[in-house]
Amino acid sequence: MPPAPESLERPDRATIEAWLRESDDAALEPLWQRADRVRHLHVGDAVHLRGLVEISNHCVRQCLYCGIRGCAADVTRYRMSAGEILACAREAARLGYGTLVMQSGEDPGLTEAFVADLVGAVKAETGLAVTLSLGERCDGELRAWKAAGADRYLLRFETSDPALYRRIHPNLPGTVSDRLAQLRRMRDMGYEIGSGVMVGIPGQTWDILAGDIEVFRDLDIDMIGVGPFLPSPRTPLGGGHADDYAAPPDEQVPNDELTTLKVVALTRLVCPCANLPSTTALATIDPARGRELGLMRGANIVMPNVTPPQYRVLYEIYPGKACIHETAQVCRGCMERRILSIGRRLGTGPGGRGRV
Ligand code: SAM
């Protein structure tokens, strides 16, 4: 029996799981329609563009899923200079983006002072909203960056299941990783908080994924990114032994487009006012229609890449990443065409959550 359309009103965990497991085209139609309507009513038809610059691929973590994990020996490491990053910020402003997202591996070489000065300079020169996504950092650093003008911080909690989290995201020696706690603290510091998960990570069950969506609702997260897990051959989860990590076949979530779109749609229903990107990972598994389908199933954000091409190819968290060889200008034109082709319009301004 497919789940009843009325169950989409305020779905509990069991209902979310039932919708996640549903794969019949006709049965899914009410989910798609409702997610698109809720998106239209709560965040409108504008699609906001965030310029993404990948400022460093150094990383001290050993995440089992990530192609730039610290011990991946065949990665050429880079860290952009402040001047190079500022040039990307100017380019993002010139292209009409309202936000600059600075992302990196977890890199202590990006010191508190370097990032604070950089945030101040980007704000002063461009007036763009600034999102940081630099991994797990201490409260002193996070406060200093907020004081320097950072608006948002993006930190995916990856999975809400403690055992799976410990397995795929090992602690650093002498520390305990707790991303949910960091998200709560950053909210108290005044950041808009962004988070999210990968869909289909080996060991992720339907029940765990339904629990992730409940956590999005419970934490009332401002921006939620979900994309398919894409195996990197440089990692334990992407190499020959990936099956050792998988849940039993009837419980393991597939890392496919349809499941990702269901997660986007259900996330829109439980977090009607959140900003939801149509992710690069979705565009990677479906280069022809992935971006558009994400936007049609609940998303309202895209993140075109403004990283200089010579660095972009080195920020290879998974192979075959969409848009990897495009210039920022070409990427913008392509995004605009895709947005207009589905009857949506380009957003202007920072496009924040706008809590009242
Ligand atoms: N170091 C920061 C952090 O950990 O939050 C930001 C960079 S990290 C590479 C950004 C995100 O990429 C992660 O939160 C993870 O969800 C995603 N990611 C990493 N490896 C991936 C893979 N193999 N497939 C899909 N997404 C992946």
Residues whose N, C-alpha, C, O or C-beta is under 5 A from the ligand:
A	BS01	SAM	Y65 C66 G67 S104 G105 E106 S133 L134 G135 L154 L155 R156 M198 P228 F229 L230 P231 S232 A281 I317 Y318
